[in-house]
């Protein structure tokens, strides 16, 4: 059992009703999971305000309630802690409850619109190859050294983060790499964590359904760097105009990386082909199995981070050359009939443009590029026409289809995409609502040498329609489809 007063250390408390010198069981923010002697943290969420469940959790045995608004009928046998921000309080209390595990690790956060998963995952792989015990908190999965757990959010809730970080410490993990999303930062999920470093990859159009404006989205990302301690490093891509913005008011040690600009870590692409990339990084030449300019940035960020964390340069370059692509990130196969299929998570206009420009840079122009793409339901609608415009502009043929429609009508989503197609490109697209059928149609259109891009879902192994997630794996489907066509 832990003392409530110890769990409240560093929390901005506005009022206390009752004694904090009591034992508590655990912290809970889901009212359905409350049991005897629990601390319930009432959070005002985007959909539900948990303050309405306070009387219910007390009847379930909660002895402490942390809230922003004191209920009218408070009970004598329950301790009430009034705070300004329940989400922030939860994060700091979770850090204290699990005995500040991030301070016992070298924790590095990766933020930006694109590249977070690749950079975090490949840093995990590189440090693992270097002989360290390593942790990963990513969109795709959570790794506690060799133990794998499914991921539910890009940045999990504060309790989940600290649960995993404590497990890492207990399993001898020394380094942890973590994706830090704008949602996670805004909802204070990373508050209380002690970061050894932060990485900024890039910033482009995404999540405007949540943040409303690009400026707000940018400033949320920036707040992560504002809060880095003086002992940490801040590594930013300064080829992105927002890179220097991230460093304003940042107290951490500042470092930059770039392909086009003078920077602390500089790379140049010597060769870019389907087999991989030949780069110079700070005058050292290195070959990578990864493909495309966007991966040159990712590799440079990985090299710079490893260097800042003390990895010897030659060892760093050797391990960099051994890294392989992350699941659903420019993951490709070549069929027996000579068709190249690429599965990529590109679900933003900028990411789709990057992938198609990468394909454009390595193609011979004697082949067709056929792109299958959709847009998610219940998400930022403004990017739909932009995605369609890019797909038709940079492909020989595009097929608009469903992504994860969620609660929206998939046909309506496609129609909103179609609004972005310019008249000269009308003949370059067709629409097929059924995603599996769209992939099969694209495969049937392809001839030897052609390149198929299946964009938007990447590593996801499901499709969500009306709240139901059914198994659906782009890579699995394109593999099976191309095999069928070869028979």
N, C-alpha and C positions, 0 to 999 in steps of 0.2 A: 504493500500500500504506500501511496505517496501523500505528502502533505499539500493541501490546497495552496498555502502561502508560498511554497516553493515553486509551484506550477505557475503562479501569477507573476513571478519575477520578470521585470521589464515590460509588463503589460500596462498600457495607459488606462488605469482604472479611474473612473469618475466618482463612484460611490460604492460602499460596501454595506450590506445589510446582513449581519450575522458574523460569526467567527470564521476566520480563514485558517485557524489552527486546528484543522480537522483532517482525517484521512479520507482519501477519495479512491474510487475504484479505477475508472478510466474516463477518457474524454469522448463525447459523442455529439455529432451535429445532425444525425439522422434520428428524428424522434421515434421512429419505429424500432430502433435498436437499443433504447434506453433500458437499463436494469438497475438494481439496487446500488446506491452510493455512487452513481455516475454523475459526472459534470456534463450538463447539457448546454451547448453553445447555440443560441438562437440567432441564425443568420438570415438577413433580408436578401433572399436570392432574386434572380432575374424573373423567376416564375412564381415562387412561393415565399412568403414571409413566415419563417419558422416561429416567430413570436406567438402565433396563434395556437401553437401546440404546447405552450408552457404548462397549462393546467394538466394536460394529458401526460406529459413526461413526469410530472410530480406524482401523479397517481401510479406511475410505473416504477417509482422508487428513486428518481433523481433527487439528490440532496443539495446539489448546487446548480444554479442557473446563471449563465453569463448572458447578458442581454443589452441591447441599446436602449430599450424602453421598458421601464419597470411596470409590470402589470398592476392593475388596480387592486386586485385581491392577492397580495403577497402573503405567504404562509410563514408562521414563526419557525417551523422545523426545517425550513429550506433557506440556504444562504443565497442571496442575490448579489451578483457582481455587475454593476452597470459600467459599460465601456462605451467609448465613442464609436468604435468600429469592431464588430464581432468577428469579421473575417480575419482582420489583423490579429485580434486577440487569440483566435483559434490557432493561427500559425505560430505565434510566439509560445503559447501554452503547449502546443504539440512538440516544439523544439525542446522546451524544458522537461516535459513529461518523459521524452525519450533520451534525456540527459545529453542534449546538444551534440548529436552524432556528427553533424557536419564539421564541427571543430576538430574531430579526430580523423578527418579525411582531407584529401586534396580534391575539393569539389569545384568543377568547372561548368558554368552554365553557357549554353549556346542559344542565341536568339537571332531573329531575322525572319523574313518571309519564306525564303527558300534555302535549302541546304542544311537545316538544323539536324534532321535525322541522319543524313550522310556524314556530316562532320562529327556528331556525337558518337555514332556507331563505329566509324572508322578509327576514332581516337581510342575507343574501348578496345578494338581489335589490335591496334598498333601497340598499346601499352601491355596488352595481354601477351603479344608476341615478344615483347621486351622482357617478359618474366615477372610482371607485376600481377597482384591480385586486384581486379578492377570491377567497378560497378557501372551500370548503365540505366538511366531513366529516359526512355524514348517513346515516341508515338507507336512504334512497332512492338516493343517488348521491354520488360524490366529484367536486368541481369544482376544477380548477386554473385559475382565471380562466375561460376559455371552453372548456377541454378537459374532457370528461366521462368518468368511469370508473365502472363498476358498483360498488355497495357490497355487501359480504358480511356485515358485522356493523354494529350501531349504532355501537359504538366498535371500530375495527379493532385488530389486534395492534400492539404498540409499534414493530416494524420498519416495518410498513405506514404507520402514522401519520407516522413521521419521514421515510420515503421521500417521501410526498406533501408534507409540510411543506417539505422541501428543494427539491422540484420547484417549489413555490409561490414560494419565495424566488428561485430561479433564473429564474422567469418574471415577476419584478417585482411579485408579489402583496404587498400591504401589510396586509390584514385577512383573518382567517380565522375562520369560525364553525363550531363543532364540537359535535355531540351527544355528551354524556357519559353513558353508561348505568351502572347500578349494577353490572352484570357487569364492565364495563370498569374501574370504580374498584376493585372488589374484587380483580380480577386484575392490578392495578397497571399497567394499560396506559398510564395518563396520568402515571405517575411520571416525574420529570425534565423534564416540559414546563413552560414558563414561560407562565402565563396572565395576560393583561391584565385579564380579568374573568370572573366566573362568574354565571350566572343560574339561579335556582330557580323553576320554574313551579308545581308542586303535588305532592302526594303522596297516592296512594291505593293500593288493593289491586292488587298485581301482583308477579310473579316470586317468589311465596312457595314455589314448587317448588325454587327455588335458594337463597333466603335464609332459609327456614324460619319466621322470625317477622317481623312488621311492624317491630318495634323494630330488628332487625338491618338490614332494608332501609333504614329511615330513617337509621340511624347510618352506613351505607355512603355514602349521599348526602351526609350531613353532613361526612364525612371529606374530601370534595372541597373544601369551603369552609374546613375547618381548615387546609388546605395552601396556600391562596392566599397570595401574598406581600403585604406591606404596601403595595406600589405598585399592587396590583390593586383593582378594585371588586367588591363582592358585592351583587347585586341580587336581592331576594327578594319573592315574593308573600306579603304578610302577611295577606291574607284566608284563606290556608291556615294552620291552627294550627301547622304545622311550619315555617313561614317563619322565625319568630324562633329556632327551634331551630337552623336552619342557621347563624345568625349567632353563636351561642355559641362562644367561643374563637376566632372568626375574626379575623384580624389585618388583613384587607383593609378598604378604605373601605366602609362599610355604607350601602346605600340600599334603600328599599322601594317597592313599588307595590301598588295596591289599588283595588277598586271600592266596597268597603263600609266600609273603615277609613281613619283618618287616615294618610296616607303621603306620602313625598317626591314620588311621581308618582301622581296621582289621576285616575280617569276616571269618567264618568257616561254611561249609555246613554240617549239621547234618543229614538231610534227603532231598532227591531229588526224587520226584515222580510225577505222573500225577496230583495229587491233589494240589501240590505246593511244597514249600521249607521251611525247618526249618533251621534257621541260628542262629549263635551267631554273634553279632556285638559289638565289644569292650566289651566283656563279657556278654552283654544283649542277651537273647534269644528272637527270633521273628519268627512268622509263616507268610509266604506270599503265596498268591494265584498264584503268578508268578512261572514259571517253568524253571529249567536249570541253569547251571553254569554261562552262560552269563548274566542271569537276577540277579544272586547273585551279580555280579559286578555292574549292573545297580542300584540295591537296595542300595548297599553300597555307591555308588556315590551320590544317592539321600539323604540318611541319613546324610552323611558327609556335603553336601551342606546346608541342613536344619539346621544342628548343627552350621555350620560356620555363618549362617544368624540369629542365635539367638533363634531357636526353642528349647524349653525345651525337654530334652532327652526322658522322658517317653511319652510325647505327640507325639514326633517325631516317636517313635517306634509303638505307637498305630495307628497312621495314616498310617504308612508304611504297617502295616498288613492289612489295608483296601483297598490298591491299587489293581486295576485290570488291565489286559493286555491292551495294546494299540491296536487299530484297525490294523489288518494285521501284528501284531508282535506276533508270536506264538499263534495265535487265533485259538482255537480248538472247535470241536463239536464231540459228540459221537452219532452215529445214533442208531435207535431202534434195528437194527440188530447187534449192538456191534462193528461197524467200527469207529475208531477214525480218524478224518480228521483234519489236521493242515494247516493253511494258514499263510505263513510267507514271509516277504519282502526280505529274503536272496537273494541278487543279486550279491554278491561277493564271491570268493572262501572261504574266512575265515568265512563269515556269514553262508554259506551253511554247512560248516564243523561243526561249532558251533551247529547249529540246529540239524544236523544228529547225532552228538555225544551226544547231550542232549536226543534225542529220544533213542539212544543206551543205555544211562544210566538208563532210566526209563522203558525199555521194559523187557520182561521175556525171550525173544528169542524163544518163542513158536509161535510168530506171524511174518508175513512178514512186511517189511517196503517198501512201494512203493512210489517212488519220481517222481513227475512231475516237470520238470525244463527246462527253456530256457535261452537265453541271448539276451540282447537288441541290436538292430541294431544301426549303426552309433556311437558306443561306443567302448571302449577298447577291441580289438579283442584277446589280449593275455590271457585274463581270460577264454575264451570259452573252450579250452581243459581242463583247470584246473577244471572248474565247472563240466564237464562231468566225469572227473576222480574221483572226490570226490563223485558224485552222485552214480556212479556204485560201487565204493569201499565200501561205507557205507550203501548201500541199498540192499535189496534182488532183487528189480526190479526197473529200471529207465525208464522213458519215456521222451525223448527229444522232445521239442516242441517250438512253437513261444512264445516270450515274447512281447516286442514292436519292431517289425521288422524295423519300421520307413521306411527309403528309401532303405533298403537292401532286398535282396531276402532271405526270411526265410529259404528256403532249404539250401542255402549256409551257413547261420549261423549254422544250425544244423550239416552240414558236418564238419565245423571247430570245433564244439564241439566234434564230434565223433573221431577226431584225438587224443583226450586225453584218450580214453578208452584203457586199457591194454588188451592183448589177452585173459587172463584168465577171463575177465569180458565181453567178446563179447556177450555171451548169456544172459547177465543180463540187456540188454537194447533194446528198440525199439524206432523208431522215428515216430512221428505223427505231421505233420506241424500245423494242426488246433488245437488250444489250448483247445477249448471246447470239441472236440472229444477226445483229450488226457486225459482230466479230467474224461470224461465218461468212457473211456477204463480202466483207473486206478481203478475207482470205481467198474467196472464189474469184475476186477481181484481180488478185495479184498474179504476176508471172515471174519467171526466173529473174533474179536480180532486184526485184522490187522490195521496197521497205514499208512495213506496216508499223504504225505507231498506235498502240492502245493506251490512251491517256486518261488520267483522272483518278484512278483507284489504286494503282500501284500494288502495295503490299496487302491491301485489304482483302480478306477472304470471305466477304459477305456483301450482300446488297440489301439495303434497308428500304422497304416499301410499307407505308402505313403502320409504322412502329414495329414491323416484323423483320428480323434479320435472317435471311436465307443464305445458305452457302453459295458463294460466287467468287471465283478466283480467275482474274484475267489471264494470268500466266498459264494456269492449268488449262483454261478453255482454248487459248490460242495454240498451245502445244498439241492438244488432242485434235483440234480442227485441222492443223497442218499435216498431222499424221494421217488423218482420214483422207485428205486430198491426195496423199501420195499413193494410196492403195490402188 
